[in-house]
Amino acid sequence: MIYLYDGTKEGFFTAFVLAYGDGKARLCSKQAQLALGEEAVSVSTNPARAEKAERRFLQFDRSCISDLNKMLRSGDCDRDDTAFGYFRLLAAFKRPVRQMLARREALAADECIRRVNTEIHRMHGFIRFLECESGALYAPCSPDNDIIDLLVPHFRGRFPEFPFLIHDVTRKKAAVYDGKNTFLAPLDRAEIILSADEERWQSLWKEYYKDVNIPERERLKQMRGYMPARYWKFMPELHR
């Protein structure tokens, strides 16, 4: 049986409680491709039941909700089953299991969380802001994982005096810092007016990249390892 839920933490715990006793259960936060003879049930989120389950798991591991938050943000197609297996293991042992990497459930969760954390670290360096006429900063991106709000604290610390918006163009939403507060908002498409200085800033980026690059020692394979090609379209220094 596949248990379909809304993708939230509360929805996950509601589905977990219902699916726990089903040895062949799978969790999915969106419509799944069913195998022959496989059935699906849509789970309505029950906040009270979810809160009770969350409190119980926090008794086993105070950091497990942080782990769940990262797994549910993953772009992996099997993230829900990964989280389900991990929390089943946690329920069985009733103590932290993240170091039990000999268990496939713990290993899958560790790898999933590691990929999310790695992309957060990468995006700190790969995000490119455009200066708008208003003085606000705008950065389009298309991360593999649902992480734009997790990027805000880093850039808020670097640019506390500048309002900025990080736009996930794939998921059609934005993380916004207005100079005081941070919030998420749906955003299909952004129409911005660039400042007069923006072209000059982009030219400086291109000149910097050109100056530090050594054509005779070009290592494209190594470069893609450090700076994956899927991020290049939002990096002006790579567009000549």
Secondary structure, DSSP 8 states (H G I E B T S, - for coil): -EEE--SSHHHHHHHHHHHTT-TT-EEESS-----TT--EEE----HHHHHHHHHHHHHH-TTHHHHHHHHHH---TTHHHHHHHHHHHHHHHSS--TT-TTSHHHHHHHHHHHHHHHHHHHHHHH---EEBTTS-EEEEE--SSS-HHHHHHHHHHH-TTS-EEEEETTTTEEEEE-SS-EEEEE-S-----B-TTHHHHHHHHHHHHHHH--GGG--HHHHHHHS-GGGGGG-GGG--
